[in-house]
Amino acid sequence: MKQIHQLVLLLILFASLPGPLSEKCLSRSQKLHYYLATKTPYRHTSNNNDSFVHYPGCNPVRIWMMIRHGTRYPSAKVIRMMQERLPQLRDAILQNHKAKRGTLCYEETAELQTWSPHVEEADEKRLAHEGEDEMIELAERFQNRFPAILPDIYTNSTFKFRYTATQRTSESARHFAVGLFGRRVSRYVWFPEAIYKDPILRFYKLCHRWRLEVDKNPESLSERIKFEEGPEMLAALKDVSSRLGFNQTISIDDAVLLYLTCSFETAWDHRARSPWCAAFSENNIKVFEYAEDLEYYWIDGYGYNITYRQACPPIKDMMQYFQNEDVTQGNEDPKAVLYFSHSGTMLKMLSHLGLYRDKQRLLHNNFAALLRDRKWRVSHIDSFGANLAFILFRCGKQQKVLTLHQERPITLPGCPESELCPINILNKQYRDSYLDCNLEQICNTV
């Protein structure tokens, strides 16, 4: 009888094991969620330490924030590909598995078997539920750190909100307000009417020269294209194809679609893992991340001088706001300026400030050299919900500024290593941004 029981236990054990081709569930042990470029969910980059911030002898008096909208749904084009192309790929992968090709484990193929697209074109670029939560929680953490300048009592004179003419930024602002004041009070918060080409929140929409020379210039994508045709991407495509059981190497378009779907589905649902992430190893996904970094570096970062030079309007706005406090203490200006914008704004601002600049330019042929300690990684610096905050402190007769990026202190160029930077140093470092910010002159095509 004892032997029969042991046999039954062994049968149950073997029945629960993955299929014969799948000794390892690769995606279970990989930290793929750190390499999803601008689609990285904020929960993987945020600082959850929301302790009260205190510097002896200093009191916070103002805060100025630029916040990228929270997790959103894809563009209509990507949604259509999810609806049309992904089911074809899923069926082909499952057929490969039945033919004993590929190395996906049982759980990975089971997840693919039950997968179906859960997003419609009507959801195009709308804020996802995860994005709502990101904004609420972000506001709560900042309020815990700085209750004196982010009180939970709302008045029009204390807070200034502003967002772009998009659903994802307006809803981000509204849910940020929920985090500050609660759902009942937040319904009474006043938001000004959005401007389509906002000169502070989307200054690049007004820069014809940048749009002509960079944004619409095919040359801006040349480094990414060369990288996608290079040896690192070819090796990654072969590895992904082999894992999925294809005899032929899948196209770069299909592979990028898998990467985007893995990214979006990871971002908008923290309870479940996207089955499409199983296509990648950690080494593979770093290659796709670098392709994204190349594109954003050349279009929104350090690739062209005009790109970051044009980003002076929000910096000027912040510095003028802080200067007003210096000149007219106790005036009626709000204690908090809260702006809600986009990836393009955030990256251009970071570049204008001189942050995350690598010694080497990002090129198609230096992936290996920049792999370990690359500063320009949009997965880290421009995730969904990315934010840049400047907090003005009065320290006796001095004024100092704390700069936070992704809720962590960061030292601006020219500032001392201590976390508070005297405002006179800040004014000197960014003098041209403050005194000579002429967007019309910067963007003149003549």
C-alpha positions as a printed NumPy array, in Angstrom:
array([[  0.   ,   0.   ,   0.   ],
       [  2.881,   2.33 ,   0.884],
       [  4.464,   1.736,  -2.551],
       [  1.143,   2.561,  -4.282],
       [  0.927,   5.857,  -2.388],
       [  4.494,   6.709,  -3.389],
       [  3.711,   5.898,  -7.03 ],
       [  0.624,   8.139,  -6.954],
       [  2.677,  10.993,  -5.478],
       [  5.314,  10.586,  -8.205],
       [  2.645,  10.621, -10.927],
       [  1.165,  13.812,  -9.48 ],
       [  4.624,  15.367,  -9.299],
       [  5.476,  14.55 , -12.923],
       [  2.053,  15.744, -14.116],
       [  2.691,  19.156, -12.559],
       [  6.065,  19.635, -14.265],
       [  6.435,  21.775, -17.447],
       [  6.398,  20.118, -20.865],
       [  9.395,  18.208, -22.175],
       [ 10.797,  21.138, -24.125],
       [ 10.65 ,  23.464, -21.165],
       [ 13.075,  22.696, -18.398],
       [ 13.228,  26.418, -17.555],
       [ 10.641,  29.159, -17.433],
       [ 13.085,  31.805, -18.6  ],
       [ 10.791,  34.801, -18.131],
       [ 10.12 ,  33.884, -14.49 ],
       [ 13.706,  34.622, -13.47 ],
       [ 14.359,  37.681, -15.653],
       [ 13.964,  41.319, -14.578],
       [ 12.554,  42.389, -17.903],
       [ 10.423,  45.176, -16.404],
       [ 13.521,  47.375, -15.946],
       [ 14.152,  47.597, -19.701],
       [ 10.86 ,  48.762, -21.203],
       [ 12.047,  52.236, -22.301],
       [  9.411,  54.986, -22.104],
       [  6.717,  52.364, -21.453],
       [  8.308,  51.315, -18.158],
       [  5.684,  51.531, -15.382],
       [  6.464,  54.096, -12.715],
       [  6.225,  51.548,  -9.9  ],
       [  9.596,  50.183, -11.057],
       [ 11.391,  53.557, -10.969],
       [  9.686,  55.474,  -8.138],
       [ 11.069,  56.187,  -4.684],
       [  8.561,  54.875,  -2.159],
       [ 10.313,  56.5  ,   0.799],
       [  7.867,  59.318,   1.527],
       [  9.333,  60.429,   4.87 ],
       [  8.972,  64.065,   5.877],
       [ 11.829,  66.051,   4.286],
       [ 13.672,  68.274,   6.727],
       [ 16.857,  70.314,   6.47 ],
       [ 17.908,  71.994,   9.747],
       [ 17.465,  75.741,   9.618],
       [ 15.507,  75.574,   6.344],
       [ 11.79 ,  75.714,   5.538],
       [ 10.202,  74.771,   2.199],
       [  8.265,  77.663,   0.707],
       [  7.47 ,  76.66 ,  -2.897],
       [  7.402,  73.671,  -5.212],
       [  7.439,  73.578,  -9.026],
       [  6.85 ,  70.238, -10.761],
       [  6.79 ,  68.923, -14.313],
       [  5.068,  65.541, -14.466],
       [  4.779,  63.195, -17.398],
       [  1.305,  61.651, -17.637],
       [  0.771,  58.221, -16.105],
       [  0.58 ,  54.875, -17.869],
       [ -1.493,  55.143, -21.034],
       [ -2.839,  52.853, -23.732],
       [ -1.04 ,  52.564, -27.101],
       [ -1.58 ,  54.507, -30.298],
       [ -4.318,  53.371, -32.687],
       [ -1.665,  51.909, -35.006],
       [ -0.201,  49.693, -32.272],
       [ -3.668,  48.671, -31.083],
       [ -4.547,  47.538, -34.608],
       [ -1.355,  45.475, -34.789],
       [ -2.179,  43.948, -31.417],
       [ -5.611,  42.995, -32.698],
       [ -4.555,  41.743, -36.144],
       [ -0.956,  40.562, -36.104],
       [ -0.522,  39.23 , -32.57 ],
       [ -3.214,  36.508, -32.831],
       [ -1.429,  35.232, -35.974],
       [  1.905,  35.138, -34.146],
       [  0.323,  33.508, -31.097],
       [ -1.202,  30.712, -33.201],
       [  2.089,  30.136, -35.031],
       [  4.035,  29.947, -31.751],
       [  1.569,  27.466, -30.267],
       [  1.796,  25.376, -33.424],
       [  5.601,  25.443, -33.119],
       [  5.302,  24.221, -29.56 ],
       [  3.054,  21.337, -30.577],
       [  5.677,  20.4  , -33.176],
       [  8.244,  20.326, -30.329],
       [ 10.054,  23.45 , -31.493],
       [ 11.048,  26.331, -29.251],
       [ 11.971,  26.553, -25.577],
       [  8.949,  28.155, -23.945],
       [  7.896,  26.389, -20.771],
       [  4.439,  24.973, -20.119],
       [  3.229,  27.996, -18.148],
       [  4.396,  30.397, -20.878],
       [  2.573,  28.557, -23.647],
       [ -0.517,  28.215, -21.432],
       [ -0.559,  32.001, -20.917],
       [ -0.24 ,  32.583, -24.653],
       [ -3.06 ,  30.103, -25.281],
       [ -5.483,  32.176, -23.201],
       [ -4.205,  35.596, -24.338],
       [ -6.385,  37.943, -26.347],
       [ -6.125,  41.704, -26.947],
       [ -8.046,  43.652, -24.316],
       [ -7.76 ,  47.137, -25.753],
       [ -9.849,  48.895, -28.405],
       [ -8.984,  51.726, -30.772],
       [-11.324,  53.944, -28.775],
       [ -8.786,  53.677, -25.928],
       [ -6.037,  55.232, -28.051],
       [ -3.497,  56.97 , -25.774],
       [ -6.022,  57.308, -22.963],
       [ -4.826,  57.15 , -19.367],
       [ -5.019,  53.592, -18.051],
       [ -6.277,  52.702, -14.583],
       [ -2.667,  52.078, -13.55 ],
       [ -1.877,  55.637, -14.626],
       [ -4.633,  56.96 , -12.354],
       [ -3.143,  55.088,  -9.408],
       [  0.358,  56.326, -10.257],
       [ -0.773,  59.946, -10.041],
       [ -2.763,  59.484,  -6.819],
       [  0.134,  57.742,  -5.086],
       [  2.698,  60.23 ,  -6.414],
       [  0.69 ,  63.12 ,  -4.952],
       [  0.295,  61.35 ,  -1.608],
       [  4.033,  60.756,  -1.311],
       [  4.924,  64.362,  -2.148],
       [  2.335,  65.596,   0.33 ],
       [  3.863,  63.436,   3.06 ],
       [  7.297,  64.867,   2.291],
       [  6.225,  68.518,   2.045],
       [  2.923,  69.056,   3.916],
       [  3.596,  72.787,   4.409],
       [  3.586,  73.538,   0.668],
       [  1.197,  70.756,  -0.389],
       [ -1.611,  71.023,   2.177],
       [ -4.651,  68.785,   1.896],
       [ -6.932,  71.834,   1.942],
       [ -7.518,  73.223,  -1.544],
       [ -7.716,  76.882,  -2.516],
       [ -7.268,  78.408,  -5.954],
       [ -4.591,  80.735,  -4.597],
       [ -2.469,  77.902,  -3.134],
       [ -2.26 ,  75.599,  -6.155],
       [ -1.685,  76.172,  -9.847],
       [ -2.506,  73.234, -12.135],
       [ -1.889,  73.136, -15.879],
       [ -1.99 ,  70.356, -18.473],
       [ -1.811,  69.935, -22.236],
       [ -4.804,  69.5  , -24.53 ],
       [ -4.872,  65.704, -24.166],
       [ -7.007,  63.294, -22.163],
       [ -3.988,  61.561, -20.596],
       [ -2.532,  64.743, -19.076],
       [ -5.873,  66.208, -17.967],
       [ -6.807,  62.95 , -16.228],
       [ -3.332,  62.722, -14.718],
       [ -3.804,  66.19 , -13.217],
       [ -7.257,  65.299, -11.891],
       [ -6.028,  62.122, -10.228],
       [ -3.038,  63.949,  -8.776],
       [ -5.59 ,  66.29 ,  -7.211],
       [ -7.422,  63.256,  -5.818],
       [ -4.187,  62.2  ,  -4.136],
       [ -3.824,  65.632,  -2.536],
       [ -7.372,  66.459,  -1.521],
       [ -9.456,  63.275,  -1.726],
       [-12.141,  62.452,  -4.27 ],
       [-14.86 ,  64.72 ,  -2.881],
       [-12.809,  67.92 ,  -2.671],
       [-10.881,  67.252,  -5.883],
       [-14.101,  67.701,  -7.885],
       [-13.953,  71.419,  -7.073],
       [-10.367,  71.997,  -8.194],
       [-10.119,  74.585, -10.937],
       [ -8.113,  73.673, -14.028],
       [ -7.486,  76.294, -16.725],
       [ -8.436,  75.513, -20.298],
       [ -5.633,  73.643, -22.033],
       [ -3.644,  75.211, -24.893],
       [ -2.945,  72.929, -27.874],
       [  0.515,  74.397, -28.526],
       [  1.354,  75.309, -24.957],
       [  4.505,  77.498, -24.919],
       [  5.684,  76.01 , -21.595],
       [  4.331,  72.457, -21.563],
       [  4.846,  71.694, -25.263],
       [  7.227,  74.389, -26.449],
       [  8.532,  72.127, -29.233],
       [  5.176,  72.325, -30.995],
       [  6.03 ,  75.979, -31.636],
       [  9.592,  75.331, -32.809],
       [  9.378,  75.035, -36.584],
       [ 13.146,  74.669, -36.939],
       [ 13.268,  71.661, -34.606],
       [ 10.31 ,  70.032, -36.31 ],
       [ 11.952,  70.51 , -39.705],
       [ 15.573,  69.679, -38.841],
       [ 15.014,  66.962, -36.223],
       [ 11.499,  65.624, -35.721],
       [ 10.624,  65.238, -39.409],
       [ 14.195,  64.602, -40.55 ],
       [ 14.722,  60.927, -41.546],
       [ 18.381,  61.302, -40.575],
       [ 17.303,  61.49 , -36.909],
       [ 16.388,  57.806, -37.048],
       [ 19.5  ,  56.689, -38.897],
       [ 21.384,  55.494, -35.799],
       [ 18.436,  53.396, -34.686],
       [ 17.976,  51.932, -38.166],
       [ 21.682,  51.076, -38.446],
       [ 21.569,  49.427, -35.023],
       [ 18.504,  47.389, -36.008],
       [ 20.447,  46.155, -39.028],
       [ 23.575,  45.428, -36.998],
       [ 25.032,  42.313, -35.356],
       [ 23.597,  42.831, -31.847],
       [ 20.024,  43.081, -33.114],
       [ 20.493,  40.212, -35.558],
       [ 21.71 ,  37.961, -32.728],
       [ 18.783,  39.02 , -30.532],
       [ 16.259,  38.356, -33.326],
       [ 17.704,  34.884, -33.898],
       [ 17.548,  34.119, -30.186],
       [ 13.93 ,  35.315, -29.896],
       [ 12.958,  33.366, -33.023],
       [ 14.572,  30.184, -31.672],
       [ 12.855,  30.551, -28.324],
       [  9.487,  30.903, -30.047],
       [ 10.152,  27.892, -32.287],
       [ 10.476,  29.602, -35.678],
       [ 12.8  ,  28.083, -38.254],
       [ 13.191,  31.48 , -39.918],
       [ 14.276,  34.673, -38.141],
       [ 11.244,  36.843, -37.396],
       [ 11.142,  40.364, -38.788],
       [ 12.235,  43.39 , -36.791],
       [  8.671,  44.751, -37.06 ],
       [  7.216,  41.628, -35.432],
       [  9.894,  41.627, -32.731],
       [  9.285,  45.304, -31.919],
       [  5.547,  44.583, -31.713],
       [  6.249,  41.831, -29.173],
       [  8.472,  44.228, -27.213],
       [  5.836,  46.989, -27.237],
       [  3.084,  44.597, -26.168],
       [  5.243,  43.188, -23.392],
       [  5.911,  46.789, -22.293],
       [  2.36 ,  48.108, -22.399],
       [  0.764,  45.044, -20.808],
       [  3.389,  45.058, -18.052],
       [  2.743,  48.752, -17.445],
       [ -1.023,  48.784, -17.287],
       [ -1.571,  45.653, -15.191],
       [  0.57 ,  45.189, -12.087],
       [ -1.272,  41.993, -11.128],
       [ -0.361,  39.938, -14.197],
       [  2.69 ,  39.503, -16.385],
       [  2.351,  39.889, -20.134],
       [  2.797,  36.491, -21.813],
       [  4.657,  38.258, -24.654],
       [  7.558,  39.045, -22.342],
       [  8.412,  35.333, -22.499],
       [  9.862,  35.969, -25.969],
       [ 12.853,  37.786, -24.475],
       [ 15.815,  37.04 , -22.293],
       [ 17.286,  39.862, -20.24 ],
       [ 20.167,  40.133, -22.728],
       [ 17.718,  40.318, -25.656],
       [ 15.529,  42.997, -24.131],
       [ 18.533,  45.239, -23.412],
       [ 19.142,  45.306, -27.172],
       [ 15.579,  46.489, -27.861],
       [ 15.876,  49.038, -25.061],
       [ 19.032,  50.468, -26.67 ],
       [ 17.216,  50.843, -29.998],
       [ 14.637,  52.974, -28.171],
       [ 17.356,  54.941, -26.37 ],
       [ 18.975,  55.746, -29.705],
       [ 15.733,  57.163, -31.093],
       [ 14.98 ,  59.31 , -28.047],
       [ 18.603,  60.471, -27.763],
       [ 18.587,  61.802, -31.326],
       [ 15.048,  63.22 , -31.384],
       [ 14.465,  64.4  , -27.795],
       [ 17.914,  64.484, -26.202],
       [ 21.515,  65.401, -26.928],
       [ 21.627,  64.42 , -30.596],
       [ 21.035,  67.961, -31.901],
       [ 21.696,  71.237, -30.041],
       [ 18.387,  72.766, -31.113],
       [ 16.501,  70.006, -29.31 ],
       [ 17.607,  70.927, -25.809],
       [ 18.265,  74.619, -26.416],
       [ 14.55 ,  75.133, -27.106],
       [ 13.655,  73.737, -23.648],
       [ 14.314,  77.006, -21.832],
       [ 10.637,  78.108, -21.384],
       [  9.788,  75.724, -18.512],
       [ 13.155,  76.42 , -16.828],
       [ 12.529,  80.155, -17.147],
       [  9.012,  79.684, -15.748],
       [ 10.38 ,  77.859, -12.692],
       [ 13.107,  80.416, -12.032],
       [ 10.759,  83.376, -12.404],
       [  8.375,  81.708,  -9.985],
       [ 11.148,  81.336,  -7.418],
       [ 12.418,  84.886,  -8.038],
       [  8.946,  86.274,  -7.312],
       [  9.084,  84.677,  -3.867],
       [ 12.424,  86.336,  -3.229],
       [ 11.153,  89.779,  -4.211],
       [  7.682,  89.65 ,  -2.705],
       [  7.566,  87.364,   0.301],
       [  4.049,  86.731,   1.479],
       [  2.487,  87.539,  -1.874],
       [ -0.501,  85.753,  -3.376],
       [  1.437,  83.472,  -5.715],
       [  0.594,  79.783,  -5.267],
       [  2.799,  77.589,  -3.094],
       [  2.653,  74.796,  -5.662],
       [  2.909,  74.894,  -9.466],
       [  1.981,  71.513, -10.939],
       [  2.374,  70.935, -14.679],
       [  1.372,  67.777, -16.574],
       [  2.993,  67.068, -19.905],
       [  4.706,  64.435, -22.036],
       [  7.837,  62.388, -22.658],
       [  9.13 ,  64.893, -25.213],
       [  8.985,  67.709, -22.673],
       [ 10.662,  65.705, -19.906],
       [ 13.602,  64.501, -22.013],
       [ 14.291,  67.911, -23.539],
       [ 14.21 ,  69.507, -20.091],
       [ 16.608,  66.935, -18.629],
       [ 18.964,  67.548, -21.556],
       [ 18.681,  71.32 , -21.198],
       [ 19.697,  70.962, -17.55 ],
       [ 22.723,  68.875, -18.559],
       [ 21.559,  65.708, -16.81 ],
       [ 22.234,  62.103, -17.892],
       [ 24.745,  63.073, -20.541],
       [ 27.194,  60.307, -21.438],
       [ 30.785,  61.059, -22.39 ],
       [ 30.219,  59.166, -25.628],
       [ 27.41 ,  60.001, -28.013],
       [ 24.922,  57.181, -28.42 ],
       [ 25.648,  55.532, -31.764],
       [ 24.671,  52.327, -33.511],
       [ 28.125,  50.838, -32.973],
       [ 28.843,  51.523, -29.287],
       [ 26.146,  49.452, -27.581],
       [ 28.707,  47.261, -25.802],
       [ 30.762,  50.239, -24.596],
       [ 27.689,  51.906, -23.072],
       [ 25.931,  48.787, -21.815],
       [ 27.002,  48.791, -18.178],
       [ 26.923,  52.409, -17.026],
       [ 24.917,  54.287, -19.643],
       [ 23.299,  57.39 , -18.162],
       [ 20.843,  57.943, -21.02 ],
       [ 18.388,  55.132, -20.323],
       [ 14.831,  56.258, -20.89 ],
       [ 13.628,  53.216, -18.908],
       [ 15.014,  54.987, -15.835],
       [ 14.733,  58.677, -16.638],
       [ 11.478,  58.855, -18.625],
       [  9.138,  56.1  , -17.489],
       [  5.394,  56.629, -17.38 ],
       [  4.735,  59.142, -14.595],
       [  8.31 ,  60.522, -14.723],
       [  8.6  ,  63.758, -12.765],
       [ 10.997,  66.591, -12.095],
       [ 10.485,  68.7  ,  -8.973],
       [ 12.209,  71.844,  -7.724],
       [ 11.568,  72.772,  -4.088],
       [ 12.552,  76.231,  -2.862],
       [ 13.752,  76.476,   0.749],
       [ 14.322,  79.564,   2.844],
       [ 17.366,  79.006,   5.043],
       [ 17.626,  82.131,   7.179],
       [ 18.466,  84.9  ,   4.71 ],
       [ 19.472,  82.417,   2.013],
       [ 17.361,  80.633,  -0.551],
       [ 18.266,  77.141,  -1.672],
       [ 16.731,  74.638,  -4.096],
       [ 16.277,  70.889,  -3.808],
       [ 15.947,  69.128,  -7.17 ],
       [ 14.212,  65.749,  -7.322],
       [ 13.982,  63.519, -10.363],
       [ 11.819,  60.41 , -10.002],
       [ 11.455,  61.569,  -6.357],
       [ 15.2  ,  61.24 ,  -5.7  ],
       [ 17.634,  64.113,  -5.028],
       [ 19.859,  64.909,  -7.988],
       [ 22.748,  67.373,  -8.241],
       [ 22.474,  69.857, -11.082],
       [ 25.654,  70.866, -12.971],
       [ 27.509,  73.642, -11.134],
       [ 25.771,  72.942,  -7.823],
       [ 27.59 ,  71.612,  -4.752],
       [ 27.274,  67.915,  -3.998],
       [ 25.025,  68.684,  -1.031],
       [ 21.36 ,  68.237,  -1.85 ],
       [ 20.434,  71.934,  -1.495],
       [ 21.81 ,  74.278,  -4.14 ],
       [ 22.019,  78.039,  -3.374],
       [ 19.679,  79.825,  -5.754],
       [ 22.378,  82.302,  -6.815],
       [ 24.439,  79.364,  -8.167],
       [ 21.353,  78.054,  -9.97 ],
       [ 20.724,  81.497, -11.488],
       [ 24.321,  81.712, -12.667],
       [ 24.383,  78.174, -14.109],
       [ 21.163,  78.683, -16.09 ],
       [ 21.454,  82.42 , -16.684],
       [ 20.733,  82.145, -20.408],
       [ 17.642,  80.025, -19.731],
       [ 16.327,  82.725, -17.448],
       [ 17.399,  85.951, -19.145],
       [ 17.833,  84.999, -22.791],
       [ 15.044,  82.503, -23.548],
       [ 13.885,  83.685, -26.935],
       [ 12.124,  80.744, -28.552],
       [ 11.448,  82.687, -31.731],
       [ 15.143,  83.391, -32.17 ],
       [ 16.222,  79.817, -31.267],
       [ 13.694,  78.328, -33.649],
       [ 14.217,  80.725, -36.546],
       [ 14.865,  78.714, -39.697],
       [ 16.578,  81.562, -41.559]])
